[in-house]
Amino acid sequence: MRSRVQRQHTMTSDFELRRANAEDVDSIYNLTSSMAAQGLMLSRSKYKIVSTLTSFFVIVEKSSGKVIASGSLAPLWTDLCEVCALAVHPVWQGQGLGAELVLHLIEEAKRLKIHQVISLTYQVEFFKKLGFKVVEKSQFPRKLWRECMECPKLEACDETAMLIET
Ligand SMILES: CC(C)(COP(=O)(O)OP(=O)(O)OC[C@H]1O[C@@H](n2cnc3c(N)ncnc32)[C@H](O)[C@@H]1OP(=O)(O)O)[C@@H](O)C(=O)NCCC(=O)NCCS
């Protein structure tokens, strides 16, 4: 099946997946904040988004220019990176855009030669469909969980760790 997301420049596709830039920060912030307010993900400040901007990708609806999805890949160590800030605007969910974004982040991990990609998530079935497997959080040293240090749940984390080898 042909992707609806423009990854190589096809003019017929409806969406473009590209690296984020400074003009996307407000959109990423609004998108991730609204998901965080529903308890679906960790909230992140604009400063946090700006300071990790080089690791962010967005999907833009070409007709409106609107940022409708975001995701970032945070290297945790030379052999492990984490999918972060993954969000698809509710209006555009269920069209394969979240999957496209995660597959792109996996490609990015390969480019970086980081061979394990992890996600801490409530969306176990979504990540299973993409080939991720459930793993024990305890198999990774605590010092790797940078995002967790900023999470109010910290020791009471109820997210599932899921891993894929690239
Ligand atoms: C999770 C999320 C990113 C998925 O994005 P999406 O664009 O809606 O998902 P896709 O359309 O790409 O789904 C890909 C597949 O996963 C399935 N899937 C998606 N969300 C699912 C869910 N919650 N439960 C079960 N299956 C799910 C889809 O049915 C689809 O299956 P198919 O290939 O058999 O058709 C999106 O729902 C979202 O932003 N949720 C809120 C924020 C969030 O939870 N982020 C994740 C933080 S780790």
The ligand as an SDF file (V2000), in Angstrom:
LIG
                    3D

 48 50  0  0  0  0  0  0  0  0999 V2000
   -0.9150    6.4060   19.7970 C   0  0  0  0  0  0  0  0  0  0  0  0
   -1.0100    7.2930   18.5660 C   0  0  0  0  0  0  0  0  0  0  0  0
    0.2980    8.0120   18.3360 C   0  0  0  0  0  0  0  0  0  0  0  0
   -1.3340    6.3900   17.3550 C   0  0  0  0  0  0  0  0  0  0  0  0
   -1.3530    7.1930   16.1800 O   0  0  0  0  0  0  0  0  0  0  0  0
   -2.4160    6.9060   15.0220 P   0  0  0  0  0  0  0  0  0  0  0  0
   -2.0360    7.7130   13.8590 O   0  0  0  0  0  0  0  0  0  0  0  0
   -3.7840    7.0790   15.5510 O   0  0  0  0  0  0  0  0  0  0  0  0
   -2.1730    5.3510   14.7680 O   0  0  0  0  0  0  0  0  0  0  0  0
   -2.1130    4.5890   13.3730 P   0  0  0  0  0  0  0  0  0  0  0  0
   -3.3180    4.9730   12.5780 O   0  0  0  0  0  0  0  0  0  0  0  0
   -0.7890    4.8110   12.7340 O   0  0  0  0  0  0  0  0  0  0  0  0
   -2.2380    3.0920   13.8570 O   0  0  0  0  0  0  0  0  0  0  0  0
   -1.3840    2.0490   13.4060 C   0  0  0  0  0  0  0  0  0  0  0  0
   -1.9920    0.7440   13.8540 C   0  0  0  0  0  0  0  0  0  0  0  0
   -2.0810    0.7070   15.2870 O   0  0  0  0  0  0  0  0  0  0  0  0
   -3.4380    0.5320   15.6810 C   0  0  0  0  0  0  0  0  0  0  0  0
   -3.6690    1.3460   16.8730 N   0  0  0  0  0  0  0  0  0  0  0  0
   -3.4720    2.6700   16.9980 C   0  0  0  0  0  0  0  0  0  0  0  0
   -3.7920    3.0790   18.2490 N   0  0  0  0  0  0  0  0  0  0  0  0
   -4.2050    1.9640   18.8930 C   0  0  0  0  0  0  0  0  0  0  0  0
   -4.6640    1.7100   20.2060 C   0  0  0  0  0  0  0  0  0  0  0  0
   -4.7730    2.6910   21.1190 N   0  0  0  0  0  0  0  0  0  0  0  0
   -5.0120    0.4430   20.5400 N   0  0  0  0  0  0  0  0  0  0  0  0
   -4.9200   -0.5700   19.6380 C   0  0  0  0  0  0  0  0  0  0  0  0
   -4.4710   -0.3810   18.3740 N   0  0  0  0  0  0  0  0  0  0  0  0
   -4.1260    0.8630   18.0180 C   0  0  0  0  0  0  0  0  0  0  0  0
   -4.2750    1.0010   14.5190 C   0  0  0  0  0  0  0  0  0  0  0  0
   -5.5400    0.3900   14.5100 O   0  0  0  0  0  0  0  0  0  0  0  0
   -3.4150    0.5490   13.3440 C   0  0  0  0  0  0  0  0  0  0  0  0
   -3.6000   -0.8330   13.1330 O   0  0  0  0  0  0  0  0  0  0  0  0
   -3.6560   -1.4630   11.6390 P   0  0  0  0  0  0  0  0  0  0  0  0
   -2.2760   -1.2410   11.0560 O   0  0  0  0  0  0  0  0  0  0  0  0
   -3.9660   -2.9040   11.8880 O   0  0  0  0  0  0  0  0  0  0  0  0
   -4.7080   -0.7080   10.9200 O   0  0  0  0  0  0  0  0  0  0  0  0
   -2.1770    8.3110   18.6850 C   0  0  0  0  0  0  0  0  0  0  0  0
   -3.3800    7.6200   18.9350 O   0  0  0  0  0  0  0  0  0  0  0  0
   -1.9870    9.3510   19.7650 C   0  0  0  0  0  0  0  0  0  0  0  0
   -1.4410   10.4170   19.5190 O   0  0  0  0  0  0  0  0  0  0  0  0
   -2.4630    9.0600   20.9970 N   0  0  0  0  0  0  0  0  0  0  0  0
   -2.4040    9.9920   22.0990 C   0  0  0  0  0  0  0  0  0  0  0  0
   -0.9810   10.2650   22.5820 C   0  0  0  0  0  0  0  0  0  0  0  0
   -0.2380    8.9900   22.9070 C   0  0  0  0  0  0  0  0  0  0  0  0
   -0.7520    8.0730   23.5350 O   0  0  0  0  0  0  0  0  0  0  0  0
    1.0210    8.9500   22.4760 N   0  0  0  0  0  0  0  0  0  0  0  0
    1.8990    7.8130   22.6680 C   0  0  0  0  0  0  0  0  0  0  0  0
    2.8930    8.1310   23.7160 C   0  0  0  0  0  0  0  0  0  0  0  0
    4.1320    6.8420   23.7850 S   0  0  0  0  0  0  0  0  0  0  0  0
  1  2  1  0
  2  3  1  0
  2  4  1  0
  2 36  1  0
  4  5  1  0
  5  6  1  0
  6  7  2  0
  6  8  1  0
  6  9  1  0
  9 10  1  0
 10 11  2  0
 10 12  1  0
 10 13  1  0
 13 14  1  0
 14 15  1  0
 15 16  1  0
 15 30  1  0
 16 17  1  0
 17 18  1  0
 17 28  1  0
 18 19  1  0
 18 27  1  0
 19 20  2  0
 20 21  1  0
 21 22  1  0
 21 27  2  0
 22 23  1  0
 22 24  2  0
 24 25  1  0
 25 26  2  0
 26 27  1  0
 28 29  1  0
 28 30  1  0
 30 31  1  0
 31 32  1  0
 32 33  2  0
 32 34  1  0
 32 35  1  0
 36 37  1  0
 36 38  1  0
 38 39  2  0
 38 40  1  0
 40 41  1  0
 41 42  1  0
 42 43  1  0
 43 44  2  0
 43 45  1  0
 45 46  1  0
 46 47  1  0
 47 48  1  0
M  END
$$$$
